[in-house]
């Protein structure tokens, strides 16, 4: 009986060690490419960073939400707002909405709320 008990402890320990090491092998999430229109569900923190591979447009009479903690990398492409852009980070800097090298322009029917956002522009881009 003692041998079975020792085996169970070792087995449990092996599984525990496996899970501890498996967690350290997780790679950071790859960027999500986007172009055309605002993705269904908006720009989520889970899908971040969002890399623009072309221009993105928010159509009239639609709302596009950018979750706190999301990063949008424009790569020199623009975001045209003909509907509503709702980008709200939080008061802690780690949960800002970040716009990198992206030109946001509002059409005549466009509106938006940007709160706790960080905008980084490349002067040559």
C-alpha positions in Angstrom: 0.0 0.0 0.0 2.8 2.4 0.7 4.1 1.9 -2.8 0.8 2.9 -4.3 0.6 5.9 -2.1 4.1 7.0 -3.1 3.3 6.5 -6.8 0.2 8.7 -6.5 2.2 11.4 -4.9 4.8 11.3 -7.6 2.2 11.2 -10.3 0.4 14.2 -8.8 3.8 16.0 -8.5 4.7 15.3 -12.1 1.4 16.7 -13.3 1.9 19.7 -11.1 5.4 20.3 -12.5 4.1 19.9 -16.0 1.5 22.5 -15.6 3.9 24.9 -14.0 6.4 24.6 -16.9 3.7 24.5 -19.6 2.5 28.0 -18.4 5.9 29.4 -19.1 5.9 28.2 -22.7 2.8 30.3 -23.7 3.7 32.8 -26.4 2.3 36.3 -26.4 -0.8 36.7 -28.6 0.0 37.6 -32.2 -1.3 40.8 -33.7 -4.8 40.7 -35.3 -4.8 42.2 -38.8 -7.7 44.4 -39.8 -8.7 46.5 -42.8 -12.0 47.5 -44.4 -14.5 48.0 -41.6 -14.6 47.9 -37.8 -14.5 44.2 -36.7 -17.6 42.6 -35.3 -17.5 43.2 -31.6 -15.2 46.2 -32.0 -11.5 46.3 -31.1 -11.1 44.1 -28.0 -8.2 43.9 -25.6 -8.1 40.2 -26.2 -7.5 40.7 -29.9 -4.8 43.4 -29.3 -2.6 44.5 -30.8 -4.7 45.3 -33.9 -2.5 45.9 -36.9 -4.1 47.9 -39.8 -3.2 46.4 -43.1 -5.3 49.0 -44.9 -7.7 51.8 -44.2 -10.6 51.1 -41.7 -14.0 52.8 -41.9 -16.8 53.0 -39.3 -20.0 53.1 -41.4 -22.7 55.7 -40.8 -25.3 54.6 -38.2 -22.9 52.1 -36.6 -20.8 52.2 -33.4 -17.4 50.8 -33.1 -16.1 50.3 -29.5 -12.4 50.1 -28.6 -12.0 48.3 -25.2 -9.7 49.5 -22.5 -6.3 48.0 -22.9 -6.5 47.7 -26.7 -3.8 48.9 -29.0 -4.4 50.0 -32.6 -1.3 50.1 -34.8 -2.3 52.2 -37.9 1.0 51.5 -39.8 0.3 54.7 -41.6 -3.3 53.8 -42.5 -6.3 55.8 -41.5 -9.5 55.3 -39.5 -12.4 57.1 -41.0 -15.4 57.6 -38.6 -18.8 58.1 -40.4 -20.7 56.5 -37.5 -19.6 56.6 -33.8 -16.2 55.7 -32.3 -16.3 54.9 -28.6 -12.7 54.5 -27.2 -12.5 54.6 -23.4 -9.5 53.5 -21.4 -9.3 53.7 -17.7 -7.6 56.2 -15.4 -4.7 53.8 -14.9 -2.1 54.1 -17.7 -1.8 50.4 -18.2 -5.4 50.2 -19.4 -5.3 53.1 -21.9 -6.5 52.8 -25.4 -3.4 53.3 -27.5 -3.4 54.6 -31.1 0.0 54.2 -32.8 0.7 55.9 -36.1 -2.9 56.2 -37.1 -4.9 59.2 -38.5 -8.4 59.3 -37.2 -10.7 61.5 -39.3 -14.4 62.2 -38.7 -16.9 62.5 -41.6 -19.9 64.8 -41.5 -22.0 62.1 -39.8 -19.1 60.9 -37.5 -18.9 61.4 -33.8 -16.9 59.9 -31.0 -15.8 59.7 -27.4 -12.1 59.3 -26.7 -11.3 59.1 -23.0 -8.0 57.9 -21.4 -6.4 57.4 -24.8 -2.7 57.6 -25.8 -2.0 58.8 -29.3 1.5 58.2 -30.6 2.2 59.7 -34.1 5.2 59.1 -36.2 6.1 62.6 -37.5 7.4 61.2 -40.8 4.4 58.8 -41.2 
